[in-house]
Amino acid sequence: MPSYELSLVLRQLPRPELISVLKRTAEAIFNKGGIIRKLENLGTRPLPHKVSEHGVVHREGTHFTIMFDTAPTKILDLKEEFGRDIDIIRKNVYKVEEPVEFKCTLHEEMLPPAYRKDVQELIDIAKRKQKPKYNYNSGLDYYPFQK
């Protein structure tokens, strides 16, 4: 199952109601066969602009991120369910990409440019693309007409 990140902005609520909203969202993920990996509270902050959701204008919101794993076919169902919840102002689901493994090449990077393998490859490419010099059997080593 791929990993997803759910970014939630909840309307400003007292703590017991906030807990019940988070329980509802967690139960929705569990009911769709998902596994919650991490829940992070980012705090209550003013929104960058007025947001009108479910007929109410909001100026502040409580931000949460939930990392979870679920089947890709269940994401649309979750979005629809979160869209019907009147306590959720904004919801976004992002697929978490696996970090790309890379090999440390610090010892190569510390070499002078002329000795680096990637620089030598660039020099070879440039040599292959060089245009031939002027030689029209004229006996001159330059082109006598304007270019």
Beta strands, then each sheet from edge to edge (+ up, - down):
strand 1: 3-11
strand 2: 35-53
strand 3: 56-69
strand 4: 88-95
sheet 1: 2+ 3- 1+ 4-
end
